[in-house]
Amino acid sequence: MQTYIARRILACVPVVLLISIFTFGILRLIPGDVLVAQLGGAQGMSAADMAGLRHQLGFDRPLPVQYLDWIGSGLRGNWGQSYWLHKPVTQALAQAFPVSAELGLMAFVITIVVAVPLGIVSAIRQDTWVDHVARLFSISFLSIPSFFTAILTITFLSRWFHWIPPRGYIDFFSHPTLNLEQMILPALVLGLSTSAGTARLTRTTVLEVMREDYVRTARAKGLTEDGVIWRHVLRNAMPPVVVYWGVSLSALVTGAVLIEVVYGLSGMGRLLVDAIGQRDWPVVQTGVLFIVVLTLLLNLAIDLLQGVMDPRIKVT
């Protein structure tokens, strides 16, 4: 197991390096001058002042030198200073990530609680009214964008009940009640949108396993239907769903951009979008690198969990 984990981590190193190079390079190809954007047009500054500031920030050096300086400083714990926020990049990410992490984890729990039972019941009661309702739910939330659902919830709540979720972010440990008032509605919208795909995948995998010969054999031996479902069907149907959870969880935890914007949450997604608009390259390239590393680690954890769930998968 330790050898497998070490190999996977070593295999991630070139992936992270390539993505860091690509992100660093592509940001420099975006039209526009970073200094002009930061200084609001640079009115009143002479060409000599602009050149001096550009030299101070290191923009006049070759791009490979700038990249090596950034990645070398980052490996020593210094990922640079935000041009726009005027604070260390690590501090900006540390403030934004807990918001997205809480939103993503709450939405993930809602997804599991709603989607898995819905997909199982839909498969067991195939072609009944329960199945039709479950499929209608899945198709509806797959078709309707989550940000549109978020806008509808805010509109109807404000018109009918004269209430909207508090904007900003309050830490759960500081004020649990206000924190839940802020987070429960965006988490519910995001979780229901994500649960649609999970429910359809659960239904498909359960139906496939229920048609297998060993399931018919288990029924022929006299096992109860509940025993067949719990001991044979779900055990073999859930590994693909767990893999899908890994992809969904990394996207949820690292920020649902439009949901954060609609509900006024200052999470990772909103931070990166604002940084791109403000050409705050240190925040963008470090944030992307952080998301990549987190995604790779989550995928590794899901692979290890899949090996535990399915003995046929060798994790060595």
N, C-alpha and C positions, 0 to 999 in steps of 0.2 A: 504493500500500500504506500509506504513512504517513498519507494522508488518511483512508483507511478506518479505521485504528486510532484516529486522533484522534476521528473521528465516533463510533465505538463507545464510547470512554472517556467522551466527553461525554454520550452517551445513558445511561451507567451512573450519572451523578451524581444525577439525580432519583430513580432507583430506590433508590439507597443512602439518600438523604435520606428518602424515604417510609418505607422499612423502619425506619430509625432512629427516626422519629417514632412509627410504629406500635408498635415494641418498647418504647420509652420509656413510651408511654401505657398499653399493656396491662399492663405490670408494675405500674403504680400502681393498677390496678383489682383486683389480686389481694387477697383479704381478708386482714386481719392488719396489725399495726403492725410496721414494720421494727425500730424501737428495742426493742420488747418482745421480738421474736424474737432480736435480738442480745444483749440483756442477760439472757436466760433468765427473762423474766417481770418484770424490773425491780423485784424485791423490794428494799425498803429505800430506794427513790428517791422523793422527793417529786414532786408535780406541777410545782413550780417547777424542780427539777433536770431533769426530763424536757423541759420547755419550753425550758430553756436549751440542752440538748443538741440538741434538734430545731432550734433556731435556729442553733447552731454548724454543723450539717451542712447547713443550708439547706432543711430539709423544710417550713418554714413559708412559703416563698415560693410564688408561683403556678407551676403546672406549666410554662407556656410559658417563664418566666424560668429555671426549673431546666433545661429542655431546652437553651435557648440557651447557658446557662453551660457545660453538659456538652459540647455539640458544639463550642462555640467553644474551650474548653480543649483538647479532643481534637485539633482541627486544629492547635493549637500544640504537640502532643506530650504533653499531660497528660490522660490518660483517667481520672483519679481514683484513689482509694485503695479497696482492698477492705475492706469492713466486717468481714469474718470472718477473712481471712488477715492483715490488718494490713500489707499491702505494696502497692506500686503495681500497678494492674491490668495494665499492660504487662509487669511482671516475672512475674506469675502466668501470663499467656498465653505468655510466652517460655519458661517452664519446662514448660508442658503441651504446647505445639504440637509440639516435636520428637518426643515420644512417639507422638502420633497420626500425625505425618508418616511416621515410620519404619514404624509398623504398617501404615498405608495403602499406602505404596509397596511394601513387601514383599508385601502381599496383592494389590496390582495386578499385580506381576510374576508371581505365582503364577496369577492369573486369566488373563493373556495366555498363559503357557506351557501351561496346561491347556485353557482353553476354545477358543482359536482352532484348534489342531490337531484337537481333539475335534469341533468343529462342522464343519470341512472334511471330515474322514474320514466323519462321519455322513452328510453330504450326498452325497459321492461314492459311498458304499456304502449308498445308500438302501434301506431295507426288508431289509437283511441283519442278521445277528446283531450286527455291530458297531454298526449304527444303533440297534438295540433297546437294547443296553447303554448307549450314549451317551445316549439319550433317558431311560432309567431313571435314570441318574446325574443328569441335569438336573432331572427331575421330583422326585427324592428331595431334592436340596439346595434346590430351590425350596419344597418343602413343609415341610421340617424347619427350624425357626428356628435361626439360627446360635448363639444363646446356649444352646440345648438341646444342640446338638452340642458346644459348649465344656464344658458341665457333664459330659457323657458322657465326653469325653476325659480330663478331670481325674479322674473317678471310676475309670475303668478303669486308667489309668496308676498311680494310687495303690494300687489293690487288687492289680493284677497285678505291677507292677514296683516298687512302693513309692517312687514318684518323682512329684513334682509340680513344675511350673515355678516358679522363684523369683519371689516377689512383689516389688512395687516396680519401680524402673527404674534400670538401670545404663547409663551412656553407652557407646556402642559404642567410642569412642576410648579410654575409660578401661580397659575390660575386654571385649574383643570376644567372648570365649567365653561369659561370663556373660550378656552382652547377647543373644546368639543363643539361649541356653537360655531366656531370658525371652520372646523375641519370635517364635521360629519356630513354636511351636504356635498361638498366637492368630492369627498371620498366615496359617497354613495353613488354619485353620478359616474365617477370614473370606474368604480367597481362594477356597476351594472353594465357599463359599456364593454369592459373587458370580459365579464362573465359570459357574454353572448358567444364569443369564439370558444371559450372553454367548455360551455355546455354542449355545443355542437360536436366538438372533438370527443368529449366524454361519451355522448350518445353513439357516435360512430364506432369508437373502440369497444364499447360494451356490446353493441350489436354484432360486431365481428367475432368477439370471443364467444358469445352465446351460440354461434353457429358451429363452433369447433366440436370435433368428435369427443374429446374428453369431457365436455360439458354434457353431451347427450349420454355418455357412459355414466357420469355421476348421477344423472336423473334416473337412469335405468337401474342403478344400484339401490335406489330408494331414498336418496338424500332429499331433504325438504328443499323447497324452492329458495328459501332464505339461506340455507346452507350452501346451495349451489352458487348463489349470487356472491355471498361473502367470502367463501373459501376458494372458489375457482374463478369466477368471472372477474371480480374486481381486482384480485391479485394480479391477473394477467392483463387487465385492461388499463390500469392506472399508470404504468411506466411512461407511455407516450404523452399522457396528460401532464405528468410531472416534468418532462422535458419542455413542454410548452409553457409550463409555469416559470421555468428559468428565463425564457425569453421575455415573458410578460413582466416578471418581477423586476428585471433590470431596467426595462422601459418605465415602469411605474415609479421605482425608487429614485431614478435620476431625473425625474421631472416631467410632468404632463404640462407642456408649455401653455396651451390655450386655456386649460382649466385653471392654472395658476394666474393667468392674466385676467380671466373673467371674475374670479373670486378675490383678486387682489392679494394673492399669496406671493411672498418674496422667496421663491424656491430656486432650485438649480436651473430649471428650464427658463424661467423669466430672467434670471441673472445672465445667462448666456445670450438670450435674444437681445437684451438691452446692451450687452457688451459688443455684440456684432454691429448693432446700429451706431454705437459710439466709437467703433474701431478700437476697442480696448483689447488689443491682441493678447497681452499676458493672461487676462482672465479667460479668453476664449480658448487659447491653445492648452492652458493648464486644465481648464474644465473639461475639455474633450478628452484629454489624456486620463483624467480621473474617471470619467465615465467608461472609457475603454477598459481600464484596469479593473474597475468594479464589475463590469459585464463578464470579463474573462474569469474572475474569481467566482462569480455566481454560477457560471457555466460549469466550472470545475466542481463546485459543491453539488450541483444537480447531477453531474455524471457519477459522482461518488454515491449519492443517494439512490440513483437508478441501479447501481451495482448492488446495493444492499437489498433493494426491492426485488430485483430479478437476478437470481443466482446464475443464470445462463450468461450474463454479462461479466466478463472477467476484468476486474480492475486490479491489475498487477503491473 
